Amino acid sequence: MNADSEHRSGEILDGHDSITSLPLSAFNLENSTLRSATLRKNIALDTVIDFTNSLRQDIGLITQKELMLHFDRDDVGDADKKTLSSLTSLPSFDCYTLKAALAPLKIKVLDENIFSLSSNMKTTLFPLMSRITRPLIQYLYSDQKFGVSDTETLLKLIKDTEPLKVRHRLEIMAQNMSVSLPKLIENLEEFGELFLSVSFFERINIEASSKIDQLILWAEDGVSNSNLRNDPSAQSQFSQVERRLGYIKTNLHSRFDNLGRITQIDWEEFGASDFKTIKREILSQQANLATALCGIMVKAFEWEKQFPSAGGSPQQCLEFLSEDLNVGLDNLTRALPEIE
């Protein structure tokens, strides 16, 4: 998954798929150099401003606190500083976190596509999305056969009121929910976007889960199956990391199991309270999922960068566990309280 694909300053986004980085070109910053930079989560899970591909490549990666060491006082106005402060405080840079967090803030956006997934990502999510929406499509269209092969068509089918049979069933649903037909269509369209968000995070989780398994096997080989196996401190470090990563993986799995259950809906009996309950549950899960998955993917990307062939000496492995991987993991576990 190319979650970190780059975006050139000035280009209009087709959408925003990254969970770990954010192009500042999408925001109405007065300073053109800032607009050419990118926000990223570093290995400690802090946000840094990356100028590597900007108009000032010499600056490199810095925190917001270091910003004025590289600019004159008049170069960066209060509005830009306030916008940066809001953006750097986000726990994740996915489009759903952005949309929820920035809605109440008066941050000027140049490119609204920053709040949606790209066409390519929507196409990629089709297998997961079709599994979730299948019961609704079957209820609305009954025995009709559709050669649907992309997510956009699925979303259009959900809000299509033209076929007579579909309109009749939508009217029954509207009556059950005590809403008008236009309001029902609006709700179903919102449901489609909620289902898409579940599919997006689930896809990242599938990749993250695989990377966690690979990382643990690599760490076990480097620490437990080497000359460090008799080193109590090294074994303690490995056990701590293994326990935390295991908890994160299991907790995420449980959350997606829960989302899988609540999105399998009996549409014939669907009512207003059901809509509110499911919407509330999905939205409440988004923040937890985004924070944890962003952190795990950052750790995984850094591991792959430092050890591209999963090599390294036992000592290098131990240093990565203690100095890079372990930092911030406790914050990720706190973002995932146990599910009752």
One Martini backbone bead per residue (centre of mass of N, CA, C, O) as a GRO file, in nm:
protein
  340
    1MET     BB    1   0.092   0.038   0.027
    2ASN     BB    2   0.089   0.383  -0.079
    3ALA     BB    3   0.076   0.588   0.190
    4ASP     BB    4   0.347   0.783   0.092
    5SER     BB    5   0.274   0.942  -0.139
    6GLU     BB    6   0.356   1.195  -0.338
    7HIS     BB    7   0.322   1.565  -0.360
    8ARG     BB    8   0.305   1.830  -0.558
    9SER     BB    9   0.324   2.146  -0.563
   10GLY     BB   10   0.005   2.262  -0.704
   11GLU     BB   11  -0.139   2.014  -0.712
   12ILE     BB   12  -0.420   1.836  -0.764
   13LEU     BB   13  -0.594   1.630  -0.588
   14ASP     BB   14  -0.753   1.310  -0.601
   15GLY     BB   15  -0.656   1.252  -0.308
   16HIS     BB   16  -0.623   1.102   0.035
   17ASP     BB   17  -0.424   0.811   0.156
   18SER     BB   18  -0.263   0.901   0.384
   19ILE     BB   19  -0.160   0.845   0.742
   20THR     BB   20   0.157   0.988   0.771
   21SER     BB   21   0.087   1.228   0.564
   22LEU     BB   22   0.092   1.599   0.469
   23PRO     BB   23   0.015   1.830   0.237
   24LEU     BB   24   0.041   2.184   0.250
   25SER     BB   25  -0.086   2.261  -0.035
   26ALA     BB   26  -0.396   2.233   0.075
   27PHE     BB   27  -0.324   2.506   0.217
   28ASN     BB   28  -0.367   2.858   0.313
   29LEU     BB   29  -0.065   2.954   0.302
   30GLU     BB   30   0.141   3.230   0.283
   31ASN     BB   31   0.389   3.053   0.280
   32SER     BB   32   0.541   2.896   0.017
   33THR     BB   33   0.738   2.705   0.161
   34LEU     BB   34   0.531   2.566   0.340
   35ARG     BB   35   0.348   2.465   0.102
   36SER     BB   36   0.600   2.268   0.003
   37ALA     BB   37   0.551   2.099   0.241
   38THR     BB   38   0.554   1.820   0.487
   39LEU     BB   39   0.382   1.622   0.695
   40ARG     BB   40   0.512   1.405   0.964
   41LYS     BB   41   0.571   1.101   1.111
   42ASN     BB   42   0.780   0.988   1.336
   43ILE     BB   43   0.923   0.740   1.526
   44ALA     BB   44   0.795   0.899   1.789
   45LEU     BB   45   0.511   1.022   1.680
   46ASP     BB   46   0.587   1.289   1.573
   47THR     BB   47   0.560   1.602   1.426
   48VAL     BB   48   0.697   1.696   1.110
   49ILE     BB   49   0.874   1.912   0.891
   50ASP     BB   50   0.915   1.857   0.540
   51PHE     BB   51   1.176   1.998   0.311
   52THR     BB   52   1.308   1.804   0.100
   53ASN     BB   53   1.073   1.886  -0.145
   54SER     BB   54   1.126   2.188  -0.136
   55LEU     BB   55   1.236   2.523  -0.151
   56ARG     BB   56   1.399   2.413   0.134
   57GLN     BB   57   1.601   2.151   0.154
   58ASP     BB   58   1.811   2.237   0.384
   59ILE     BB   59   1.624   2.195   0.636
   60GLY     BB   60   1.443   1.946   0.634
   61LEU     BB   61   1.371   1.817   0.952
   62ILE     BB   62   1.119   1.969   1.166
   63THR     BB   63   0.985   2.133   1.410
   64GLN     BB   64   0.784   2.386   1.502
   65LYS     BB   65   0.984   2.506   1.716
   66GLU     BB   66   1.217   2.532   1.474
   67LEU     BB   67   1.113   2.725   1.252
   68MET     BB   68   1.242   3.019   1.346
   69LEU     BB   69   1.542   2.926   1.272
   70HIS     BB   70   1.464   2.951   0.934
   71PHE     BB   71   1.304   3.224   0.986
   72ASP     BB   72   1.178   3.512   0.971
   73ARG     BB   73   0.950   3.674   1.155
   74ASP     BB   74   0.785   3.787   0.887
   75ASP     BB   75   0.743   3.510   0.720
   76VAL     BB   76   0.556   3.402   0.966
   77GLY     BB   77   0.246   3.408   1.045
   78ASP     BB   78  -0.005   3.357   1.267
   79ALA     BB   79  -0.188   3.189   1.081
   80ASP     BB   80   0.024   2.973   1.010
   81LYS     BB   81   0.087   2.884   1.299
   82LYS     BB   82  -0.202   2.794   1.369
   83THR     BB   83  -0.232   2.582   1.151
   84LEU     BB   84   0.013   2.409   1.231
   85SER     BB   85  -0.079   2.347   1.517
   86SER     BB   86  -0.332   2.188   1.434
   87LEU     BB   87  -0.193   1.974   1.245
   88THR     BB   88   0.039   1.863   1.442
   89SER     BB   89  -0.184   1.746   1.658
   90LEU     BB   90  -0.247   1.516   1.494
   91PRO     BB   91  -0.260   1.156   1.508
   92SER     BB   92  -0.352   1.175   1.200
   93PHE     BB   93  -0.366   1.198   0.815
   94ASP     BB   94  -0.627   1.113   0.742
   95CYS     BB   95  -0.923   1.211   0.594
   96TYR     BB   96  -1.108   1.159   0.847
   97THR     BB   97  -0.953   1.316   1.059
   98LEU     BB   98  -0.952   1.584   0.911
   99LYS     BB   99  -1.258   1.627   0.886
  100ALA     BB  100  -1.322   1.616   1.195
  101ALA     BB  101  -1.105   1.827   1.305
  102LEU     BB  102  -1.157   2.081   1.092
  103ALA     BB  103  -1.456   2.161   1.099
  104PRO     BB  104  -1.439   2.369   1.364
  105LEU     BB  105  -1.221   2.508   1.203
  106LYS     BB  106  -1.055   2.807   1.056
  107ILE     BB  107  -0.938   2.648   0.790
  108LYS     BB  108  -0.791   2.701   0.493
  109VAL     BB  109  -0.878   2.539   0.187
  110LEU     BB  110  -0.766   2.453  -0.142
  111ASP     BB  111  -0.818   2.124  -0.117
  112GLU     BB  112  -1.089   1.911  -0.074
  113ASN     BB  113  -0.948   1.627  -0.144
  114ILE     BB  114  -0.823   1.585   0.146
  115PHE     BB  115  -1.124   1.450   0.240
  116SER     BB  116  -1.049   1.216   0.029
  117LEU     BB  117  -1.030   0.955  -0.166
  118SER     BB  118  -0.902   0.808  -0.416
  119SER     BB  119  -0.977   0.636  -0.695
  120ASN     BB  120  -0.771   0.408  -0.653
  121MET     BB  121  -0.854   0.335  -0.365
  122LYS     BB  122  -1.149   0.266  -0.421
  123THR     BB  123  -1.079   0.032  -0.608
  124THR     BB  124  -0.915  -0.133  -0.398
  125LEU     BB  125  -1.175  -0.149  -0.190
  126PHE     BB  126  -1.398  -0.322  -0.323
  127PRO     BB  127  -1.398  -0.601  -0.176
  128LEU     BB  128  -1.468  -0.477   0.105
  129MET     BB  129  -1.712  -0.301   0.025
  130SER     BB  130  -1.898  -0.526  -0.101
  131ARG     BB  131  -1.933  -0.689   0.159
  132ILE     BB  132  -2.088  -0.465   0.319
  133THR     BB  133  -2.311  -0.381   0.081
  134ARG     BB  134  -2.465  -0.636  -0.017
  135PRO     BB  135  -2.731  -0.635   0.156
  136LEU     BB  136  -2.838  -0.366   0.039
  137ILE     BB  137  -2.838  -0.437  -0.262
  138GLN     BB  138  -3.024  -0.685  -0.233
  139TYR     BB  139  -3.267  -0.534  -0.116
  140LEU     BB  140  -3.308  -0.320  -0.348
  141TYR     BB  141  -3.256  -0.539  -0.615
  142SER     BB  142  -3.258  -0.830  -0.558
  143ASP     BB  143  -3.249  -1.023  -0.862
  144GLN     BB  144  -3.053  -0.841  -0.973
  145LYS     BB  145  -2.785  -0.798  -1.203
  146PHE     BB  146  -2.440  -0.693  -1.143
  147GLY     BB  147  -2.135  -0.556  -1.293
  148VAL     BB  148  -1.969  -0.481  -1.033
  149SER     BB  149  -1.615  -0.326  -1.005
  150ASP     BB  150  -1.672  -0.060  -0.825
  151THR     BB  151  -1.719   0.177  -0.579
  152GLU     BB  152  -1.871   0.404  -0.725
  153THR     BB  153  -2.109   0.226  -0.819
  154LEU     BB  154  -2.202   0.143  -0.542
  155LEU     BB  155  -2.272   0.430  -0.440
  156LYS     BB  156  -2.484   0.483  -0.663
  157LEU     BB  157  -2.680   0.249  -0.598
  158ILE     BB  158  -2.760   0.346  -0.309
  159LYS     BB  159  -2.886   0.641  -0.444
  160ASP     BB  160  -3.083   0.502  -0.645
  161THR     BB  161  -3.438   0.600  -0.739
  162GLU     BB  162  -3.549   0.506  -1.022
  163PRO     BB  163  -3.629   0.238  -0.971
  164LEU     BB  164  -3.931   0.124  -0.872
  165LYS     BB  165  -3.849  -0.095  -0.666
  166VAL     BB  166  -3.651   0.081  -0.511
  167ARG     BB  167  -3.845   0.305  -0.429
  168HIS     BB  168  -4.034   0.128  -0.264
  169ARG     BB  169  -3.818   0.034  -0.053
  170LEU     BB  170  -3.739   0.317   0.037
  171GLU     BB  171  -4.017   0.396   0.146
  172ILE     BB  172  -4.018   0.182   0.367
  173MET     BB  173  -3.764   0.278   0.510
  174ALA     BB  174  -3.863   0.567   0.567
  175GLN     BB  175  -4.098   0.476   0.743
  176ASN     BB  176  -3.928   0.322   0.959
  177MET     BB  177  -3.753   0.604   1.013
  178SER     BB  178  -3.921   0.868   0.995
  179VAL     BB  179  -3.857   0.975   0.692
  180SER     BB  180  -3.775   1.110   0.419
  181LEU     BB  181  -3.656   1.027   0.119
  182PRO     BB  182  -3.425   1.235   0.098
  183LYS     BB  183  -3.312   1.166   0.382
  184LEU     BB  184  -3.248   0.873   0.324
  185ILE     BB  185  -3.047   0.919   0.096
  186GLU     BB  186  -2.854   1.075   0.275
  187ASN     BB  187  -2.802   0.843   0.475
  188LEU     BB  188  -2.696   0.634   0.266
  189GLU     BB  189  -2.460   0.805   0.173
  190GLU     BB  190  -2.328   0.813   0.450
  191PHE     BB  191  -2.297   0.509   0.476
  192GLY     BB  192  -2.108   0.471   0.239
  193GLU     BB  193  -1.875   0.637   0.371
  194LEU     BB  194  -1.850   0.466   0.626
  195PHE     BB  195  -1.783   0.200   0.482
  196LEU     BB  196  -1.529   0.310   0.345
  197SER     BB  197  -1.370   0.364   0.607
  198VAL     BB  198  -1.361   0.072   0.702
  199SER     BB  199  -1.210  -0.037   0.453
  200PHE     BB  200  -0.958   0.137   0.481
  201PHE     BB  201  -0.868   0.044   0.766
  202GLU     BB  202  -0.865  -0.259   0.703
  203ARG     BB  203  -0.641  -0.253   0.494
  204ILE     BB  204  -0.424  -0.146   0.681
  205ASN     BB  205  -0.447  -0.375   0.890
  206ILE     BB  206  -0.355  -0.605   0.711
  207GLU     BB  207  -0.072  -0.486   0.672
  208ALA     BB  208   0.006  -0.439   0.969
  209SER     BB  209  -0.017  -0.733   1.067
  210SER     BB  210   0.207  -0.842   0.884
  211LYS     BB  211   0.434  -0.655   0.992
  212ILE     BB  212   0.427  -0.747   1.283
  213ASP     BB  213   0.506  -1.040   1.232
  214GLN     BB  214   0.779  -0.980   1.094
  215LEU     BB  215   0.905  -0.814   1.325
  216ILE     BB  216   0.896  -1.030   1.548
  217LEU     BB  217   1.067  -1.242   1.402
  218TRP     BB  218   1.316  -1.064   1.374
  219ALA     BB  219   1.356  -1.002   1.677
  220GLU     BB  220   1.378  -1.296   1.773
  221ASP     BB  221   1.628  -1.364   1.603
  222GLY     BB  222   1.812  -1.122   1.716
  223VAL     BB  223   1.768  -1.197   2.039
  224SER     BB  224   1.682  -1.510   2.104
  225ASN     BB  225   1.879  -1.630   1.845
  226SER     BB  226   2.142  -1.533   2.010
  227ASN     BB  227   2.387  -1.387   2.213
  228LEU     BB  228   2.122  -1.249   2.373
  229ARG     BB  229   1.968  -1.487   2.527
  230ASN     BB  230   2.146  -1.420   2.814
  231ASP     BB  231   2.015  -1.129   2.817
  232PRO     BB  232   1.794  -0.985   3.024
  233SER     BB  233   1.755  -0.705   2.893
  234ALA     BB  234   1.697  -0.799   2.605
  235GLN     BB  235   1.456  -0.985   2.676
  236SER     BB  236   1.283  -0.760   2.799
  237GLN     BB  237   1.259  -0.585   2.550
  238PHE     BB  238   1.125  -0.796   2.369
  239SER     BB  239   0.880  -0.866   2.548
  240GLN     BB  240   0.759  -0.583   2.551
  241VAL     BB  241   0.717  -0.552   2.246
  242GLU     BB  242   0.556  -0.811   2.196
  243ARG     BB  243   0.321  -0.739   2.385
  244ARG     BB  244   0.233  -0.471   2.252
  245LEU     BB  245   0.193  -0.572   1.962
  246GLY     BB  246  -0.008  -0.795   2.036
  247TYR     BB  247  -0.224  -0.611   2.151
  248ILE     BB  248  -0.273  -0.436   1.904
  249LYS     BB  249  -0.352  -0.661   1.708
  250THR     BB  250  -0.589  -0.783   1.873
  251ASN     BB  251  -0.757  -0.525   1.908
  252LEU     BB  252  -0.799  -0.463   1.610
  253HIS     BB  253  -0.938  -0.728   1.540
  254SER     BB  254  -1.182  -0.682   1.730
  255ARG     BB  255  -1.285  -0.421   1.598
  256PHE     BB  256  -1.341  -0.547   1.314
  257ASP     BB  257  -1.537  -0.757   1.410
  258ASN     BB  258  -1.744  -0.554   1.518
  259LEU     BB  259  -1.787  -0.401   1.250
  260GLY     BB  260  -1.881  -0.650   1.093
  261ARG     BB  261  -2.142  -0.692   1.258
  262ILE     BB  262  -2.281  -0.399   1.235
  263THR     BB  263  -2.274  -0.412   0.899
  264GLN     BB  264  -2.483  -0.651   0.932
  265ILE     BB  265  -2.791  -0.579   0.794
  266ASP     BB  266  -3.140  -0.560   0.848
  267TRP     BB  267  -3.319  -0.379   0.621
  268GLU     BB  268  -3.621  -0.454   0.686
  269GLU     BB  269  -3.566  -0.352   1.012
  270PHE     BB  270  -3.470  -0.073   0.968
  271GLY     BB  271  -3.395   0.206   1.182
  272ALA     BB  272  -3.320   0.501   1.330
  273SER     BB  273  -3.157   0.379   1.570
  274ASP     BB  274  -2.964   0.213   1.395
  275PHE     BB  275  -2.827   0.441   1.248
  276LYS     BB  276  -2.715   0.588   1.499
  277THR     BB  277  -2.554   0.351   1.619
  278ILE     BB  278  -2.366   0.289   1.378
  279LYS     BB  279  -2.251   0.568   1.338
  280ARG     BB  280  -2.133   0.602   1.623
  281GLU     BB  281  -1.945   0.354   1.616
  282ILE     BB  282  -1.770   0.428   1.373
  283LEU     BB  283  -1.677   0.712   1.467
  284SER     BB  284  -1.550   0.612   1.740
  285GLN     BB  285  -1.333   0.424   1.593
  286GLN     BB  286  -1.162   0.604   1.407
  287ALA     BB  287  -0.961   0.730   1.610
  288ASN     BB  288  -0.831   0.469   1.711
  289LEU     BB  289  -0.745   0.351   1.439
  290ALA     BB  290  -0.575   0.587   1.332
  291THR     BB  291  -0.364   0.605   1.557
  292ALA     BB  292  -0.259   0.310   1.550
  293LEU     BB  293  -0.201   0.277   1.241
  294CYS     BB  294  -0.008   0.507   1.210
  295GLY     BB  295   0.206   0.408   1.413
  296ILE     BB  296   0.264   0.129   1.286
  297MET     BB  297   0.346   0.231   1.001
  298VAL     BB  298   0.583   0.399   1.090
  299LYS     BB  299   0.746   0.169   1.215
  300ALA     BB  300   0.753  -0.010   0.959
  301PHE     BB  301   0.891   0.188   0.766
  302GLU     BB  302   1.151   0.219   0.936
  303TRP     BB  303   1.236  -0.074   0.936
  304GLU     BB  304   1.256  -0.101   0.622
  305LYS     BB  305   1.468   0.124   0.594
  306GLN     BB  306   1.695   0.003   0.789
  307PHE     BB  307   1.586  -0.315   0.698
  308PRO     BB  308   1.528  -0.417   0.385
  309SER     BB  309   1.627  -0.745   0.447
  310ALA     BB  310   1.606  -0.824   0.750
  311GLY     BB  311   1.863  -0.750   0.892
  312GLY     BB  312   2.121  -0.743   1.106
  313SER     BB  313   2.237  -0.726   1.405
  314PRO     BB  314   2.168  -0.788   1.727
  315GLN     BB  315   2.242  -0.498   1.820
  316GLN     BB  316   2.068  -0.348   1.611
  317CYS     BB  317   1.806  -0.471   1.700
  318LEU     BB  318   1.807  -0.369   1.993
  319GLU     BB  319   1.824  -0.067   1.926
  320PHE     BB  320   1.556  -0.053   1.774
  321LEU     BB  321   1.373  -0.143   2.003
  322SER     BB  322   1.463   0.080   2.220
  323GLU     BB  323   1.489   0.357   2.031
  324ASP     BB  324   1.228   0.315   1.826
  325LEU     BB  325   0.990   0.112   1.870
  326ASN     BB  326   0.912   0.170   2.182
  327VAL     BB  327   0.852   0.451   2.111
  328GLY     BB  328   0.505   0.514   2.176
  329LEU     BB  329   0.349   0.241   2.231
  330ASP     BB  330   0.186   0.328   2.482
  331ASN     BB  331   0.002   0.524   2.321
  332LEU     BB  332  -0.132   0.303   2.147
  333THR     BB  333  -0.255   0.136   2.377
  334ARG     BB  334  -0.428   0.376   2.487
  335ALA     BB  335  -0.594   0.398   2.208
  336LEU     BB  336  -0.669   0.073   2.295
  337PRO     BB  337  -0.899  -0.018   2.460
  338GLU     BB  338  -1.066  -0.250   2.591
  339ILE     BB  339  -1.311  -0.465   2.485
  340GLU     BB  340  -1.630  -0.554   2.620
   0.00000   0.00000   0.00000
